[in-house]
Structures are given as structure tokens and as C-alpha cells.
Amino acid sequence: MLVADLNSAGADETTSMIADAGGVAESIACNVAIAADVAAMVERAVAAFGKIDVLVNNAGYCHMSRLMWKITEEEFDGGF
């Protein structure tokens, strides 16, 4: 499992808890509002685990006039 979080200490803590429970995990700091961070996260996951089976995005965002996956990075950064 790859644990990605804006807060690298939080990601490290979660990774430690997974390891303590017998699991395998790595952590990475990632700001999902920055495309380069997301690309690095995907590359790290594929390098470490071969593929991505499940992806959970728990970042907050709300704008009712557009679907999230149709918003450009510039629109996301500018807050509309």
C-alpha cells in the first residue's frame, strides 16, 4: 500500500501502523492539487507495487457547476 498525504509525518505514521499490523506500506508526501505531485505518486506506487488496484482520493473540493474530472488544474488552483 502507498500512503500519500499532504502531511508527510501523518503518512509516515499511518505507514508505521500498517507495518505494526503486519502489512506492507510505503509513504509519500503529495499535494493532489499539483499535477507533478500526483504523477510522482503514481510512478512511486507502480514502481513499488507493480500497479494500482484501488485509489481513494479523500481531498476536499466542492463546486457545484462542474464535474470534478472536467476541471482543469488552472481552474482548480484559481478556485473559479
Secondary structure in CASP SS format (residue, H / E / C, confidence):
PFRMAT SS
TARGET T0000
AUTHOR 0000-0000-0000
METHOD secondary structure of the structure
MODEL  1
M C 1.00
L E 1.00
V E 1.00
A E 1.00
D E 1.00
L C 1.00
N C 1.00
S H 1.00
A H 1.00
G H 1.00
A H 1.00
D H 1.00
E H 1.00
T H 1.00
T H 1.00
S H 1.00
M H 1.00
I H 1.00
A H 1.00
D H 1.00
A C 1.00
G C 1.00
G C 1.00
V C 1.00
A C 1.00
E E 1.00
S E 1.00
I E 1.00
A E 1.00
C C 1.00
N C 1.00
V C 1.00
A C 1.00
I C 1.00
A H 1.00
A H 1.00
D H 1.00
V H 1.00
A H 1.00
A H 1.00
M H 1.00
V H 1.00
E H 1.00
R H 1.00
A H 1.00
V H 1.00
A H 1.00
A H 1.00
F H 1.00
G C 1.00
K C 1.00
I C 1.00
D C 1.00
V C 1.00
L C 1.00
V C 1.00
N C 1.00
N C 1.00
A C 1.00
G C 1.00
Y C 1.00
C C 1.00
H C 1.00
M C 1.00
S C 1.00
R C 1.00
L C 1.00
M H 1.00
W H 1.00
K H 1.00
I C 1.00
T C 1.00
E H 1.00
E H 1.00
E H 1.00
F H 1.00
D H 1.00
G H 1.00
G C 1.00
F C 1.00
END
